[in-house]
Amino acid sequence: MTDSDRRPFDTAAWLAKFKDNFTPPELLTERRPAVDTMRLYAQRGRYTADLHGAARALGIAYLRGVAVPGLVGARLWEWLTERFARLLVVGVTVKLLSFLPPVAWTVDHLIHPGVDLALRVFL
């Protein structure tokens, strides 16, 4: 949805457009948008009228700080779990790396407290 999309003029069309925006896509058959499409929406989408206001800056910050990192993590997880052999190799590699002292220290002193804090904040 960019500035080239037409706005609905009557209430029924507006409600249909609203429903389309909040209906999740068919996840198994419909392709998700590329990062360039998401960036264009953040920069020029019709969620706000002005191109340089606070709402636009917040939308761009959300794209950079939440949407793209979440997308990268989800697509990496999708790639990793796509093939069982790939997941098995990565799991064995991570387990073997955990026996190295620097990795064990990193897990004990950085990752574990960070995950605990995130779970306490968000759950």
N, C-alpha and C positions, 0 to 999 in steps of 0.2 A: 504494500500500500504506500504509494508515494504521492507527491503533489499532483500527478497527472490523473489520479483517480477522481471520479466525480462524486460529489457529496449527494446523498439521497435527499429528495425534496419533501416527501410526505412521511408521515409517521410510520406507516407499515414498512416502507423501504428502509427507513432508519432502523427500525427494530430488527429487520432481517439482516441488515449490515452489522448491527451490534451482535446479533446471535452468531453470525459467521466469524466475527473476530474472537469470540470466546468459546467456540466449539473446537475441541482438540482435533487435530488432523488424524487421518487414518495412518497410524504409525508404521504399519507393515507394508503399506502400498504407496504412500505419498512421500515424496522426497522433501527433506527439510531445506530451508533456504541457506544459501551460502553466506559466508561472513560479509562479503561485499554487499549483498542484499540487505543484511541487517544493518550494516554501516550506513547505507543510503537511507534506510528508514529512520535511523537515529538522526541523521543530518537534515533530511528533507521531508520526513513523514508528516502526516496531517494530524498528529496528536496535539499539536499546538500551532497557532497561526503564525507566530513570528519565527524567523530563522536564527535569531541571535539572543533569545531571552534566557531566563533562568530555567524554564522547563526544558528547553532544547539542550542546554548545558547539562542538566541532570540526566536527560535521556542518553546523551553521548557518554557521560561518566558511567551510567549504568551499563551501557554496552561494553565499555572498556574494562570495568571492574567486576562485573557479574556475568553478563551474557557470554562474552567470548571465553573467559576462563572456564565457565561451566560447560560451554560447548566443546572446548578442547578436551576437558576431562571426560565428558560423556562419549565423545567420538574415540578417544584413546581406549576407554573401557570397552566400547563396542568392537574396536579392532582387536583388542586383546582377547576377548571372549568369543570372537568369531570362529576360531579354530581351537579345538581342544589341545592339539599338540603345542600350539603357541602358548596357551595358558599354562600348560604343564612345564614347558621350558622356562617361562618367566617365573613361575612359582618355585621351581627347583633352584634357579639362579638366585632369587631373593633369599631363599632359605640358606643356601651356601654362603652368600655374602653376609648373612646375619652372624656367622661365626667369626668374622673379622672384627678385631677390637674397635676400630673407628666406627664401623657400622653399628655395632652393638651399643656403643656409647651414644651415637646419634639417636638411635631408637629410644634408648632409656631416658635421655636427657632433653631431647627436643620433640620428637614425634609423639611419644606417649603422653607427655604433659599437654601438648597442643591438642591432641584428640580428646583428652579428658576435659579440657577447658571448653572445646567446641560442643561436646556432648552436654555439659552442664549449662551452657548458654542457650543452646537450641532445643534441648529436650527438657 
